[in-house]
């Protein structure tokens, strides 16, 4: 067994400073539902664990306009159950409930969930090379088992997919993340700014530096329309997405007047489908229109032999979700749990 030091500071500043000054050997821990597994498997071996459960908020603050501020230490279970989330942002509650088991959701935290690592089998198996775990060692997934992995946003060095559900919904909702640096300054990042594509540095999933601590997530007021999350997976529960879709749709007079569309399971980060959104605006929510728009989004995809099916699966899932939302809208574009 590898030994490590453990610290449980009383402030976010102290926690950030501890990890920032650790020379890359320290990391934060809260629920530990992903990190502990990686430590058990030898994928990572921190010398210092800094517990941040007590230094960031565990509360969800709801404002009158429906906007939310979610403390980074909020558990996934508490987030999904919060009345304001269920009422104003049901797509977020659905996404959280689609992830993991009830036991894990009771422990996993929002901040940690955003930073979970890929479930690529080669990354988790230390007997195999992996550019994400050991840069320059190779990516056997390209010629090996890659059915679950990414089809867009990949590089020659890595085809791993992001495993998140919650982050996909947050991407569709234009959420932002508050980050405190090791030296004190804070900044706010969109999800596109938080996550990075692998490029030639696949070892870095996010743009955070050592000691950067996620302290909260802001979710803007809900956009007009209806929203939904749908996850396609190999079994009914406790499985990562082959493809997932988070969508918000507003239809007036038969035409799409507002649309947010994000995919999970198909890219190294939650994939906001902005090209598809642009092509859908002003169009009817017909299946052939959605098909063409989503296929345009995947024009730059680089699927492999074993996962090319994900493009058709993403298209059909988007058609299903947006079609259901269009039918639900019926000219009334309110959001709210009471309408569901």
N, C-alpha and C positions, 0 to 999 in steps of 0.2 A: 504494500500500500504506500502510495506517495503521501507525504505529509504536507500540510500547508498551514499558514497562519489565518486566523479569523478575527475580524474586527467588526464591531457593531457601533459605529459612531452615532452621535446624537444630532448632527446637522448635515445638510446636503453639502455644504462647503467642505466640511471635514472629510466626508466620503469621497468627494471628487479629488481632493488633494491627496488622499491616501493612494488612490488608484493612479492618479496622474504622476505621482513620484515613485511609482513602483518599478519603473524601467520596463514596463510591458509585461511584468509578471503578475500583476494584480488584476482582478476583475470584480464587477459588482455581482451580487446575488440577491434575489428576493424570493420568489417562489422556488426557483431552482429546478423547475420541471424539465428543462432542456439541458441546462448546464451540468447538472449532476449526472445525467445519462452520459454526456460527453466525457466527463471526468472518469466515470466507471469504465468506459470503453477505451480510455487512453487517448482520445482525440485531442483533449486539452488537459493541461496540468498546471493550473495557476498555483503560484506560491503564496498568494494572499487573496482571500475572499473578503470583500467588504459588503456587509449586509446593509441593504438600503430600505428595508421594509419600514423603518421608523423615521426616515428622513424625508420622505415625500408623502404627499397626501393620499389617503385611501378613500377620498370622497368624490362624488360626482356632483358638481354644482350646475344647476339648471337656471337659465335666465328666462325672463318672461317671453322673449322672442324665440325660445326653443334652443338657443345656443347652449353648448355644454363646455365645461372645463372638467376634464377627467384627471384625477390624480394618478401619477404613475404607479403607485402602490395599490390602486384599486384592483381587486381580484376580477378575473373574467366573469365569475358567477355573479358578483355584485353588479358589474356593469350591465350584464344581460338582463338582470332582474329590475334594474332601476326604472321606476315609472316614467320618468322623463325620456329615457332612451327608448322604451317600448312605445311611448306615445308619439314622439317627434322624429325618432330615427330608427324605425323598426328594422331597417336593413342592417343596422349595426348589431342589434340584439340577435337577429337571425344568424348573422355570420359568426358571432361568438358562440352561440349554442350549437353551431355546426362543427365546432372544433373540439377535439379531444373528448375526454369523458367528464362526467360530473365531478368526479373526485379531483381530476387535474384542474378543472375550471375553478374549483374552490380554493386552489393554492396559487395558480398561475396569476401573474400580475400584468397589467396593461403594458408597462414599460418593458418587462421581460419578453412579453409576447411579440412586441414589435421587433425584438432583436434575436428571435430564435434563428438557429442555423438551418441550413438545408437538410433534407432527409435523404439526400443522395446516398445510396448504399456504399459507394466507394469512399465518400467522405467519412462515413462512420466506421469503415473497416481499415484499421491501421496496418493491416498486412498488404494493403493495395496502395498503389500510388494515387495521388490526388493533388492537383495544383492548388486547390482551395486550402487544403490542410498543409501541404508542403510545396510551395511554389517551385515550378521547374521540374517536378517529378512526373508530370504527365496526367492525361485525363482518359483513363480506360473506359469511361462511360460512353465515349463517342463510338467505339467499336463494340462495346459490351451491352450491358442492360441499361437502357435509357428510356424505357416506356413511360416512366413517371416524370421525366425531366423536361426541361424547357425547350420551346420551339422558336422563341423570338427573344431578342436581346442577348443572345449567347455570344461567345467568342470561341476561337480555336482552342482556348485554354480551359474553358469551363462551360458545361451545359446544365449546371444544377438549377433547380427551380426553387423559388421561395415557397415555404410551406404554409404561409399565413392565411387565415380566414378574416380575422378582425381587420387586418391592414388593408385588405381588398375593399371592404366596406368603407373604411376611413378614407381611402383614395377616392372613392366615388363621392364622398361627402366633402371633399376639399379640406380635410382636417390638417392641422399644423401641430408640430411637436416642439415643446419648450425644452431647451438643452442648457444645462449649466456646465461651464468649462472648469477644468481643474484650477485655474487661476482666478475664477470668480465671474467673469463676464457671462452673460446669458444671450442666447439667440433663439430665433424661431425658424423652423425648417418646414417646408412642405414635404410631403412624402416623397415626391420626385427628388427633392434635395437631400433627404435622409438616406434613401437607398441609392446604390450605384450599380451599374452593370459591370460584369466581370472584366471586360477588356483584357489587358495583359497583366492585371493585378487581381486575380479572382479570390485571393485570400481576404480581400476587404469587401464585406457585404454592404457596409454603410460608410458614410462620410465622417463619422464621429472619430475624434482623437482619444487617446488614453486619458481617462478622467472625465470625459464628457458624459454627463448624467442626464438622462431623460427625466424631467420632473413632472410634466403634465402634457396632456393632449387637448387642444381646442377643436371643437366641432362647431362650424358656423350654424346659423339658423337653418332649418330644413328648407331645401329648395321646393318650389311648387311641384306638385305631381305625386305619384305613388312610387314606392320603392320596394325592392325585394332582393334577397340573396338566395342563390341556388347553387348547390354544390353537387358535382357528379363525382362519385368515387366507386371503388371496387366493392365495397360492402356498405351496409346501411349506416353503420356508425363507427367511430373511432378509426377513421382512415383519412389520410391526406387527400386533397382534391386532385383528381385528374384534370378537371377544369372547374372553375367556379366563376360565377357572374354576380356582381353587385350592380344594380341598375336603379336609376331614378328616371321616371318618364312623365312628361306632361303633354297631353294631347288636347288641342282645342280645335273645334270645327273640323275634325278628321285629320288634322296635321300635327306633326310633332313640333311643339314650341319650346320644349326643354328636354334635354337628355343628358344623363351622366352614365357612363358605362366603364366598368373596371373588371379585369379578369384576374383570376388566381390560378396557380398550377401550371401556367404556360410560359413563365418568364422568371428571370432571376430576382425580380421584384414585383410587387403588385403592379399590374399593367393597366394604366389608365388609357382607354382607347379613344384618344382625342380625334384621330382621323375619322374613325367610325362615327363619333358624335357629330362631327362637322358635316358628314355626308348624310346624316339622318335628319338634321334640322330642316324643317319646312317640308318634309316628305310625309307620306302616309306610313303608318306603322305596319305595312304589309310585309309578309314573310320574304318576298323576293327583294324588297328594298333593304331589309335588315341583312339578308344574306350578302348582298353586294357590298354593303357598308362594312360589315365585319371582315369579309374577305379582303377588302381594300386595306384594312388595318393590318392584316397578316401578309401584305405584299412583300415585306422585308424579312419574313420568317425564314429560318434555316432548319427545318425539321430533319430529323434523322429517320433511318428506316423504320425504327420501332416506335416512333411517337408521332409520325405524320398524321395519324388519325385525330390528334388533338385539335387540329385546325377545323376539321369538319365537326368535331364535338363542340368546340367553342362556338361555331356558327349556329349549330342547332340549339345549343343551350341559350344563346342570346335571343334567337328567334322565339323560343319558348317563353323566356322571362319577359321580354319586351311585349310579346303578343298578349301574355296574361295581363300585364300592367295596362296595356291599351284597352283591353276589354273591361278591366276593373275601373278604369277612369270614367268611362261613360259620360264624359263632359264635366264631371265633378272631380277636381284635381286636388282635393284636400288630402293631407296625410293624417294619420292618427290611428292608434290601435283600435279605437271603437268602431272604425269602419271596416276592419279586417274580418 
